[in-house]
Amino acid sequence: MNIKRTIASITIFAAVGIASVTCAATPTITGVTAQQRYPWNGKVDISYTVTGDIAAEAKQRAVLTSLRVMAIDMVANTTNIATQLSGDTALTAGTHKFVWDMNAEGLTFKSSNVVFNVACETTPATYCVIDLSAGASATSYPITYLATSPSGGFNVDEYKTTKLVLRRLEAGTFIMGDNQADESLRVTLTKPFFCGLFEVTQKQYSLVTGTNPSNFSGDKLPVEMVSYNAIRGTSDGAKWPSSSAVDSSSFMGKLRARTGLDFDLPTEAQWEYACRAGTTTKYSYGDSANKNYMWYHNNSCSQTQEVGTKSPNPWGLYDMHGNVFELCLDWYASSLSGGTDPKGSSSGSSRVERGGSWYDYNSICTSSHRGGYYPSNGHASIGFRLVRTLSNQ
């Protein structure tokens, strides 16, 4: 490597810092310095300062972060991204120092031509995992974001009991309801959202609340006999769609407090979008009932069954058809309406339930069938799954 030395000891390279995340108090990377070793041994010492909490911002935005270091040759107009780094490359607040071994990457520059760039690179996470293992007395639940599923996948006991897993669904457009040619019912969802891979199970519900109201007993069975009011609350939690707040004593209130994230029930539009998974057929897998995809009246043995034991829909979500009806945020109304990010009727007497259950015939377990249930009541055929809308993407 041929480095032009302009002074007897070391050359100080031009350096810049960029933070790619944004929030109200924007985290930044500043104070970047880069110095070649003297005598030259192919290594460059680099330091940078992080101001603000990049980790907290990444958690809110549901993104994966990594440090990106580049050497930009301003004359040759080339960019080289570092791979041979050692030392402190953290994104926590404070000053960090590391070494780039440029010889190990076979790089040759004239020092006067080079600008070093240190940045925070972000990519959307595919999965969100909530660790509930500390139970109902915990003050916080760890959140982990993943780009891919772990070895062995998510359809194992761990993610049906002590951990909740959600998958990111991108924003999109679809037609709600039975008539897939009815353009008046075209819905546009402008924000991506995370959606639970499974219906919330009895073990997961009890780890959050310390209670299990279910009629049928089993850690990996979906929780049921749980009302809309128990999930969101009877005060603030009853005000949707005028407010998205929930009662602190409710399931969602406790989960929000321990994660710092705004988990909730899906809107009716989000639920059908997730269920259809890009399809326009009666079910997400076709137009004819198929016992391989759902627990319903004909095969359920008259009770709920372990979540994830039937085939998932095209987006990898289990039990969208059958097992338990799933509560949605919206008030039930006799007719649907399309539009952008619809929130349903402004008032009503019952909340929407979707997907059919173990108790119902196949005609009720379709992508479009709608029902309603009183918010104060629970039933052995009614449960729910989680979502989280990413409003700041």
Sequence and secondary structure as in RCSB ss.txt:
>XXXX:A:sequence
MNIKRTIASITIFAAVGIASVTCAATPTITGVTAQQRYPWNGKVDISYTVTGDIAAEAKQRAVLTSLRVMAIDMV
ANTTNIATQLSGDTALTAGTHKFVWDMNAEGLTFKSSNVVFNVACETTPATYCVIDLSAGASATSYPITYLATSP
SGGFNVDEYKTTKLVLRRLEAGTFIMGDNQADESLRVTLTKPFFCGLFEVTQKQYSLVTGTNPSNFSGDKLPVEM
VSYNAIRGTSDGAKWPSSSAVDSSSFMGKLRARTGLDFDLPTEAQWEYACRAGTTTKYSYGDSANKNYMWYHNNS
CSQTQEVGTKSPNPWGLYDMHGNVFELCLDWYASSLSGGTDPKGSSSGSSRVERGGSWYDYNSICTSSHRGGYYP
SNGHASIGFRLVRTLSNQ
>XXXX:A:secstr
      SSS  EEEEEEEE    TT  EEEEEEEEE SS  SEEEEEEEEES HHHHHHHHTEEEEEEEEEEETT
TTEEEE   EEE    SSEEEEEEEESGGGT    GGGEEEEEEEEEEE SEEEEE TT TT S   EEEESS  
TT S SGGGGTTEEEEEEE  EEEE SS TT GGGEEEE S EEEESS  BHHHHHHHHS    SS  TTSB  S
  HHHHH SSGGG TTT     TTSHHHHHHHHHSS  B   HHHHHHHHHTT  SSBTTBSS  TTT B TTTS
TTS   TT S   TTS   SSBSSEEEEEEE  SS   EES   BS  SSEEEES  TTS GGGSSSS EEEE T
T   TTEE   EEE TT 
